Amino acid sequence: MDITAYFYIYHMEQKLPLPPFTMETARQKVQLAEDAWNSQDVERIAQAYTLHSEWRNRAEFINGRDEIKAFLTRKWQKELNYKLKKELWGFRENRMAVRFEYEWHNHDGQWFRSYGNELWEFDENGLMQKRFASINDLEINENDRYL
């Protein structure tokens, strides 16, 4: 791809709503992220991140859309029947703090509820350029699920 095509694709790609966020647009952004992750559509999810997005997910460091796609593919091969709920915790300009929990089970049938917090930073086009997630897992019984 030549530099002109790269510039056009990178700078014309947008994910609404755009920063700076209001309470309404911040909540919309969180709901859009929740919906995308619950779809488990790796391509759809990856398009919400910049080409060179930086992640920390637990102790794993992920850089760029290709690594994001590989990570998500591995994740959902392990975390079966995944269901996620996100909640806006706070925001300012182009940054957000989000609380989340999700439930899933492994191949042995053991259910888990995973809790955590994410810090997000968006570029001017509404693409997430940084995502830092801290996550803890709790074993639960299937009848204790609520998501």
N, CA, C and O of each residue as an XYZ file, in Angstrom:
588
protein
N       0.847     -1.169      0.000
C       0.000      0.000      0.000
C       0.898      1.239      0.000
O       1.833      1.333      0.795
N       0.612      2.179     -0.888
C       1.435      3.387     -0.924
C       1.028      4.333      0.196
O      -0.023      4.156      0.812
N       1.845      5.324      0.455
C       1.633      6.242      1.570
C       0.340      7.024      1.432
O      -0.302      7.319      2.440
N      -0.064      7.372      0.215
C      -1.312      8.108      0.017
C      -2.509      7.255      0.417
O      -3.414      7.741      1.096
N      -2.526      5.987      0.005
C      -3.619      5.085      0.365
C      -3.647      4.859      1.875
O      -4.716      4.857      2.486
N      -2.483      4.671      2.469
C      -2.388      4.491      3.916
C      -2.954      5.710      4.636
O      -3.759      5.567      5.556
N      -2.541      6.904      4.227
C      -3.007      8.142      4.854
C      -4.519      8.246      4.743
O      -5.188      8.576      5.722
N      -5.068      7.969      3.565
C      -6.510      8.066      3.354
C      -7.263      7.084      4.250
O      -8.212      7.469      4.934
N      -6.848      5.835      4.246
C      -7.540      4.820      5.041
C      -7.454      5.145      6.526
O      -8.456      5.073      7.239
N      -6.263      5.501      6.995
C      -6.079      5.746      8.426
C      -6.834      6.992      8.870
O      -7.462      6.989      9.929
N      -6.779      8.031      8.092
C      -7.365      9.293      8.526
C      -8.850      9.428      8.204
O      -9.516     10.295      8.769
N      -9.380      8.608      7.327
C     -10.793      8.696      6.988
C     -11.641      7.711      7.796
O     -12.865      7.837      7.846
N     -11.002      6.749      8.416
C     -11.705      5.750      9.207
C     -12.159      6.394     10.513
O     -11.340      6.954     11.243
N     -13.451      6.321     10.814
C     -13.973      6.880     12.051
C     -14.950      5.907     12.698
O     -15.630      5.136     12.020
N     -15.002      5.961     14.017
C     -15.980      5.205     14.790
C     -16.693      6.195     15.704
O     -16.128      6.681     16.684
N     -17.933      6.479     15.363
C     -18.734      7.405     16.158
C     -19.185      6.728     17.438
O     -19.327      5.505     17.461
N     -19.409      7.471     18.487
C     -19.200      8.900     18.631
C     -17.723      9.254     18.798
O     -16.901      8.422     19.181
N     -17.417     10.512     18.499
C     -16.047     11.006     18.544
C     -15.791     11.783     19.822
O     -16.711     12.379     20.382
N     -14.547     11.782     20.289
C     -14.209     12.644     21.421
C     -14.127     14.109     20.973
O     -13.958     14.377     19.783
N     -14.244     15.045     21.897
C     -14.415     14.851     23.342
C     -15.823     14.351     23.664
O     -16.799     14.753     23.029
N     -15.911     13.474     24.652
C     -17.162     12.819     24.979
C     -17.998     13.633     25.960
O     -17.480     14.366     26.803
N     -19.315     13.474     25.817
C     -20.279     13.943     26.803
C     -20.748     12.707     27.562
O     -20.380     11.588     27.206
N     -21.547     12.894     28.597
C     -22.075     11.729     29.322
C     -22.841     10.820     28.356
O     -22.685      9.599     28.399
N     -23.655     11.401     27.500
C     -24.441     10.607     26.554
C     -23.556      9.859     25.559
O     -23.760      8.666     25.333
N     -22.577     10.540     24.962
C     -21.742      9.869     23.961
C     -20.785      8.868     24.599
O     -20.441      7.867     23.971
N     -20.350      9.116     25.828
C     -19.502      8.149     26.527
C     -20.286      6.863     26.788
O     -19.767      5.765     26.585
N     -21.526      6.997     27.234
C     -22.365      5.809     27.459
C     -22.623      5.061     26.149
O     -22.639      3.831     26.127
N     -22.824      5.804     25.061
C     -23.010      5.170     23.760
C     -21.777      4.367     23.366
O     -21.889      3.241     22.882
N     -20.597      4.953     23.579
C     -19.347      4.279     23.206
C     -19.190      2.977     23.986
O     -18.780      1.961     23.424
N     -19.513      3.003     25.267
C     -19.418      1.807     26.104
C     -20.410      0.748     25.627
O     -20.063     -0.431     25.550
N     -21.639      1.154     25.309
C     -22.638      0.190     24.839
C     -22.234     -0.414     23.507
O     -22.418     -1.611     23.287
N     -21.685      0.401     22.615
C     -21.211     -0.118     21.328
C     -20.097     -1.153     21.536
O     -20.061     -2.173     20.847
N     -19.196     -0.890     22.481
C     -18.120     -1.843     22.774
C     -18.693     -3.140     23.347
O     -18.280     -4.230     22.952
N     -19.641     -3.022     24.275
C     -20.270     -4.214     24.849
C     -20.935     -5.049     23.757
O     -20.757     -6.266     23.702
N     -21.695     -4.393     22.898
C     -22.382     -5.106     21.820
C     -21.381     -5.804     20.893
O     -21.587     -6.956     20.510
N     -20.323     -5.123     20.543
C     -19.321     -5.711     19.642
C     -18.664     -6.928     20.288
O     -18.565     -7.981     19.659
N     -18.215     -6.795     21.533
C     -17.551     -7.916     22.191
C     -18.502     -9.099     22.369
O     -18.086    -10.249     22.229
N     -19.770     -8.833     22.674
C     -20.728     -9.935     22.806
C     -21.005    -10.626     21.474
O     -21.432    -11.780     21.456
N     -20.771     -9.942     20.375
C     -20.936    -10.572     19.065
C     -19.835    -11.598     18.799
O     -20.024    -12.519     18.004
N     -18.692    -11.445     19.456
C     -17.498    -12.262     19.251
C     -17.044    -12.242     17.802
O     -16.387    -13.178     17.345
N     -17.381    -11.198     17.081
C     -16.969    -11.005     15.690
C     -15.605    -10.304     15.708
O     -15.521     -9.084     15.851
N     -14.562    -11.085     15.562
C     -13.187    -10.587     15.695
C     -12.915     -9.433     14.740
O     -12.308     -8.439     15.138
N     -13.349     -9.543     13.500
C     -13.118     -8.467     12.519
C     -13.829     -7.186     12.934
O     -13.243     -6.105     12.891
N     -15.073     -7.305     13.331
C     -15.855     -6.130     13.758
C     -15.202     -5.445     14.954
O     -15.082     -4.220     14.985
N     -14.790     -6.221     15.914
C     -14.173     -5.660     17.119
C     -12.863     -4.961     16.764
O     -12.620     -3.837     17.204
N     -12.031     -5.611     15.983
C     -10.715     -5.053     15.642
C     -10.833     -3.715     14.927
O      -9.943     -2.875     15.061
N     -11.903     -3.491     14.174
C     -12.073     -2.239     13.436
C     -12.314     -1.044     14.357
O     -12.238      0.097     13.903
N     -12.598     -1.274     15.626
C     -12.802     -0.178     16.580
C     -11.487      0.344     17.154
O     -11.483      1.316     17.909
N     -10.368     -0.298     16.799
C      -9.054      0.048     17.337
C      -8.164      0.608     16.235
O      -8.323      0.261     15.064
N      -7.235      1.465     16.607
C      -6.299      2.000     15.628
C      -5.418      0.880     15.092
O      -5.296     -0.179     15.707
N      -4.812      1.128     13.951
C      -3.926      0.123     13.352
C      -2.791     -0.271     14.289
O      -2.295     -1.396     14.228
N      -2.378      0.655     15.157
C      -1.246      0.411     16.062
C      -1.677      0.500     17.524
O      -0.900      0.905     18.388
N      -2.906      0.123     17.784
C      -3.448      0.172     19.136
C      -2.550     -0.595     20.110
O      -1.982     -1.633     19.772
N      -2.439     -0.061     21.318
C      -1.651     -0.699     22.393
C      -2.608     -1.235     23.447
O      -3.484     -0.518     23.929
N      -2.431     -2.508     23.799
C      -3.238     -3.140     24.837
C      -2.337     -3.727     25.911
O      -1.206     -4.141     25.657
N      -2.884     -3.748     27.124
C      -2.405     -4.648     28.165
C      -3.654     -5.367     28.628
O      -4.600     -4.739     29.102
N      -3.658     -6.670     28.492
C      -4.783     -7.497     28.916
C      -4.231     -8.508     29.911
O      -3.523     -9.440     29.530
N      -4.552     -8.325     31.165
C      -3.937     -9.100     32.242
C      -2.426     -8.839     32.179
O      -2.001     -7.698     32.360
N      -1.615     -9.860     31.928
C      -0.161     -9.675     31.839
C       0.333     -9.751     30.401
O       1.537     -9.846     30.163
N      -0.586     -9.710     29.442
C      -0.233     -9.831     28.032
C      -0.230     -8.453     27.366
O      -1.144     -7.655     27.570
N       0.794     -8.187     26.578
C       0.915     -6.927     25.861
C       0.649     -7.189     24.385
O       1.281     -8.053     23.777
N      -0.284     -6.443     23.814
C      -0.777     -6.673     22.464
C      -0.646     -5.366     21.701
O      -1.010     -4.307     22.212
N      -0.128     -5.435     20.478
C       0.076     -4.226     19.678
C      -0.457     -4.408     18.268
O      -0.013     -5.295     17.538
N      -1.409     -3.570     17.885
C      -1.921     -3.553     16.525
C      -3.072     -4.508     16.286
O      -3.300     -5.441     17.055
N      -3.789     -4.257     15.210
C      -4.996     -5.027     14.892
C      -4.727     -6.502     14.652
O      -5.535     -7.339     15.055
N      -3.623     -6.849     14.011
C      -3.351     -8.273     13.764
C      -3.192     -9.029     15.078
O      -3.716    -10.133     15.224
N      -2.475     -8.444     16.034
C      -2.311     -9.094     17.334
C      -3.629     -9.105     18.109
O      -3.901    -10.056     18.841
N      -4.454     -8.058     17.959
C      -5.768     -8.032     18.598
C      -6.617     -9.185     18.070
O      -7.248     -9.898     18.850
N      -6.635     -9.371     16.764
C      -7.421    -10.461     16.168
C      -6.943    -11.826     16.662
O      -7.754    -12.694     16.986
N      -5.640    -12.008     16.717
C      -5.093    -13.283     17.192
C      -5.459    -13.510     18.658
O      -5.833    -14.618     19.044
N      -5.351    -12.464     19.467
C      -5.702    -12.562     20.880
C      -7.172    -12.951     21.053
O      -7.492    -13.871     21.805
N      -8.062    -12.244     20.352
C      -9.498    -12.510     20.495
C      -9.858    -13.913     20.015
O     -10.714    -14.566     20.611
N      -9.226    -14.377     18.964
C      -9.465    -15.735     18.477
C      -9.087    -16.752     19.551
O      -9.845    -17.683     19.824
N      -7.899    -16.569     20.166
C      -7.468    -17.468     21.255
C      -8.426    -17.388     22.440
O      -8.795    -18.405     23.026
N      -8.818    -16.173     22.779
C      -9.695    -15.944     23.934
C     -10.966    -16.767     23.822
O     -11.336    -17.479     24.755
N     -11.640    -16.669     22.671
C     -12.930    -17.331     22.546
C     -12.823    -18.799     22.170
O     -13.843    -19.485     22.085
N     -11.635    -19.290     21.945
C     -11.444    -20.738     21.855
C     -11.404    -21.333     23.258
O     -11.721    -22.506     23.454
N     -11.009    -20.509     24.236
C     -10.903    -20.933     25.628
C     -12.156    -20.567     26.427
O     -12.649    -21.378     27.212
N     -12.672    -19.351     26.229
C     -13.792    -18.823     27.009
C     -15.088    -19.050     26.227
O     -15.447    -18.262     25.353
N     -15.775    -20.133     26.556
C     -16.959    -20.554     25.819
C     -18.224    -19.943     26.410
O     -18.284    -19.660     27.607
N     -19.240    -19.739     25.562
C     -20.520    -19.136     25.971
C     -20.329    -17.821     26.720
O     -20.967    -17.559     27.739
N     -19.442    -17.015     26.186
C     -19.041    -15.722     26.730
C     -20.202    -14.727     26.695
O     -20.871    -14.582     25.672
N     -20.435    -14.045     27.818
C     -21.446    -12.988     27.903
C     -20.885    -11.876     28.784
O     -20.448    -12.123     29.908
N     -20.903    -10.640     28.259
C     -20.224     -9.492     28.872
C     -21.194     -8.366     29.191
O     -22.155     -8.136     28.457
N     -20.935     -7.663     30.293
C     -21.644     -6.430     30.651
C     -20.607     -5.381     31.011
O     -19.739     -5.629     31.848
N     -20.691     -4.189     30.376
C     -19.777     -3.074     30.660
C     -20.552     -1.930     31.279
O     -21.748     -1.774     31.031
N     -19.866     -1.122     32.094
C     -20.467      0.039     32.742
C     -19.466      1.185     32.735
O     -18.316      1.015     33.141
N     -19.900      2.345     32.276
C     -19.051      3.533     32.311
C     -18.786      3.903     33.755
O     -19.712      4.008     34.559
N     -17.520      4.100     34.080
C     -17.138      4.474     35.439
C     -16.804      5.959     35.494
O     -17.113      6.629     36.480
N     -16.176      6.477     34.442
C     -15.842      7.893     34.361
C     -15.255      8.204     32.994
O     -14.875      7.302     32.247
N     -15.184      9.498     32.675
C     -14.626      9.899     31.383
C     -14.141     11.343     31.466
O     -14.552     12.110     32.337
N     -13.260     11.687     30.538
C     -12.789     13.061     30.366
C     -12.192     13.167     28.974
O     -11.308     12.388     28.616
N     -12.658     14.106     28.200
C     -12.155     14.388     26.864
C     -12.116     13.129     26.003
O     -13.154     12.715     25.486
N     -10.946     12.506     25.833
C     -10.829     11.317     24.975
C     -10.488     10.046     25.764
O     -10.014      9.064     25.192
N     -10.731     10.071     27.068
C     -10.404      8.907     27.908
C     -11.620      8.456     28.695
O     -12.497      9.248     29.038
N     -11.646      7.135     28.974
C     -12.730      6.556     29.770
C     -12.184      5.500     30.716
O     -11.163      4.864     30.458
N     -12.895      5.337     31.811
C     -12.686      4.220     32.725
C     -13.976      3.405     32.700
O     -15.070      3.954     32.831
N     -13.838      2.092     32.532
C     -14.986      1.211     32.375
C     -14.835      0.022     33.321
O     -13.762     -0.569     33.436
N     -15.931     -0.312     33.994
C     -16.002     -1.502     34.837
C     -16.722     -2.572     34.028
O     -17.654     -2.267     33.285
N     -16.296     -3.816     34.169
C     -16.968     -4.877     33.413
C     -16.970     -6.170     34.198
O     -16.203     -6.366     35.141
N     -17.857     -7.037     33.773
C     -17.868     -8.427     34.247
C     -18.383     -9.272     33.102
O     -19.218     -8.841     32.307
N     -17.866    -10.484     33.039
C     -18.358    -11.415     32.035
C     -18.320    -12.820     32.584
O     -17.559    -13.138     33.498
N     -19.166    -13.657     31.997
C     -19.241    -15.057     32.404
C     -18.911    -15.936     31.209
O     -19.184    -15.590     30.060
N     -18.315    -17.084     31.515
C     -17.890    -18.022     30.481
C     -17.585    -19.350     31.145
O     -17.485    -19.434     32.369
N     -17.440    -20.386     30.335
C     -16.986    -21.660     30.885
C     -15.868    -22.210     30.009
O     -15.750    -21.883     28.828
N     -15.056    -23.054     30.629
C     -13.948    -23.673     29.895
C     -14.416    -24.984     29.260
O     -15.590    -25.344     29.350
N     -13.490    -25.683     28.626
C     -13.834    -26.939     27.946
C     -14.233    -28.047     28.915
O     -14.871    -29.020     28.514
N     -13.863    -27.905     30.190
C     -14.252    -28.890     31.199
C     -15.630    -28.601     31.782
O     -16.140    -29.384     32.583
N     -16.243    -27.471     31.384
C     -17.562    -27.120     31.884
C     -17.552    -26.250     33.130
O     -18.615    -25.920     33.656
N     -16.370    -25.870     33.613
C     -16.291    -25.007     34.794
C     -16.637    -23.579     34.397
O     -16.049    -23.019     33.471
N     -17.596    -22.997     35.106
C     -18.005    -21.608     34.842
C     -17.157    -20.631     35.640
O     -16.666    -20.947     36.724
N     -16.995    -19.438     35.082
C     -16.249    -18.366     35.709
C     -16.998    -17.053     35.532
O     -17.712    -16.859     34.549
N     -16.826    -16.165     36.485
C     -17.207    -14.769     36.312
C     -15.907    -13.980     36.410
O     -15.177    -14.077     37.396
N     -15.637    -13.211     35.387
C     -14.418    -12.404     35.333
C     -14.796    -10.942     35.544
O     -15.695    -10.416     34.888
N     -14.096    -10.302     36.468
C     -14.353     -8.906     36.816
C     -13.142     -8.074     36.436
O     -12.015     -8.570     36.435
N     -13.374     -6.812     36.115
C     -12.219     -5.974     35.855
C     -12.549     -4.538     35.550
O     -13.701     -4.103     35.555
N     -11.472     -3.824     35.285
C     -11.530     -2.415     34.927
C     -10.668     -2.210     33.695
O      -9.630     -2.848     33.524
N     -11.121     -1.308     32.846
C     -10.369     -0.954     31.653
C     -10.182      0.550     31.620
O     -11.067      1.312     32.008
N      -9.030      0.959     31.156
C      -8.764      2.360     30.856
C      -8.636      2.467     29.349
O      -7.864      1.736     28.728
N      -9.395      3.380     28.764
C      -9.433      3.535     27.310
C      -8.962      4.923     26.914
O      -9.235      5.901     27.610
N      -8.253      5.008     25.796
C      -7.886      6.292     25.207
C      -8.189      6.225     23.710
O      -7.808      5.269     23.036
N      -8.878      7.248     23.197
C      -9.313      7.293     21.808
C      -8.557      8.362     21.029
O      -8.140      9.379     21.583
N      -8.388      8.109     19.729
C      -7.824      9.141     18.860
C      -8.944     10.066     18.389
O     -10.103      9.878     18.759
N      -8.608     11.047     17.588
C      -9.589     12.042     17.137
C     -10.666     11.451     16.233
O     -11.703     12.079     16.022
N     -10.438     10.257     15.700
C     -11.415      9.589     14.840
C     -12.306      8.607     15.593
O     -13.079      7.868     14.982
N     -12.198      8.600     16.914
C     -13.034      7.721     17.720
C     -12.558      6.293     17.792
O     -13.266      5.432     18.315
N     -11.359      6.017     17.272
C     -10.774      4.679     17.365
C      -9.992      4.567     18.672
O      -9.321      5.513     19.084
N     -10.081      3.421     19.312
C      -9.356      3.242     20.566
C      -7.879      3.002     20.258
O      -7.522      2.091     19.511
N      -7.033      3.841     20.851
C      -5.601      3.704     20.617
C      -4.885      3.046     21.793
O      -3.772      2.543     21.642
N      -5.521      3.050     22.963
C      -4.940      2.371     24.125
C      -6.056      1.719     24.927
O      -7.126      2.295     25.123
N      -5.780      0.501     25.385
C      -6.716     -0.251     26.220
C      -5.896     -1.014     27.252
O      -5.101     -1.887     26.903
N      -6.093     -0.681     28.514
C      -5.382     -1.346     29.598
C      -6.420     -2.007     30.491
O      -7.253     -1.329     31.093
N      -6.368     -3.350     30.578
C      -7.372     -4.114     31.314
C      -6.735     -4.883     32.461
O      -5.716     -5.554     32.296
N      -7.362     -4.768     33.629
C      -7.012     -5.569     34.807
C      -8.206     -6.478     35.079
O      -9.338     -6.008     35.192
N      -7.948     -7.787     35.183
C      -9.041     -8.755     35.226
C      -8.765     -9.819     36.289
O      -7.639    -10.296     36.427
N      -9.802    -10.180     37.032
C      -9.749    -11.272     37.995
C     -10.851    -12.270     37.682
O     -11.947    -11.881     37.276
N     -10.568    -13.551     37.867
C     -11.533    -14.615     37.575
C     -12.004    -15.270     38.868
O     -11.222    -15.487     39.794
N     -13.294    -15.578     38.913
C     -13.888    -16.257     40.054
C     -14.621    -17.489     39.539
O     -15.486    -17.372     38.671
N     -14.288    -18.670     40.060
C     -15.031    -19.877     39.697
C     -16.424    -19.766     40.282
O     -16.592    -19.392     41.443
N     -17.424    -20.093     39.476
C     -18.812    -20.084     39.941
C     -19.494    -21.358     39.487
O     -19.027    -22.033     38.570
N     -20.618    -21.687     40.145
C     -21.460    -22.785     39.698
C     -22.361    -22.278     38.580
O     -22.705    -21.097     38.537
N     -22.735    -23.163     37.690
C     -23.585    -22.761     36.567
C     -24.866    -22.097     37.041
O     -25.332    -21.151     36.407
N     -25.455    -22.572     38.152
C     -26.705    -21.989     38.649
C     -26.503    -20.624     39.330
O     -27.479    -19.976     39.708
N     -25.248    -20.187     39.488
C     -24.959    -18.850     40.034
C     -24.806    -17.786     38.964
O     -24.560    -16.621     39.275
N     -24.949    -18.180     37.701
C     -24.823    -17.221     36.596
C     -25.972    -16.238     36.640
O     -27.082    -16.586     37.042
N     -25.704    -14.998     36.222
C     -26.788    -14.022     36.074
C     -26.665    -13.171     34.817
O     -27.483    -12.277     34.602
N     -25.686    -13.424     34.003
C     -25.602    -12.702     32.739
C     -26.151    -13.551     31.615
O     -26.168    -13.115     30.464
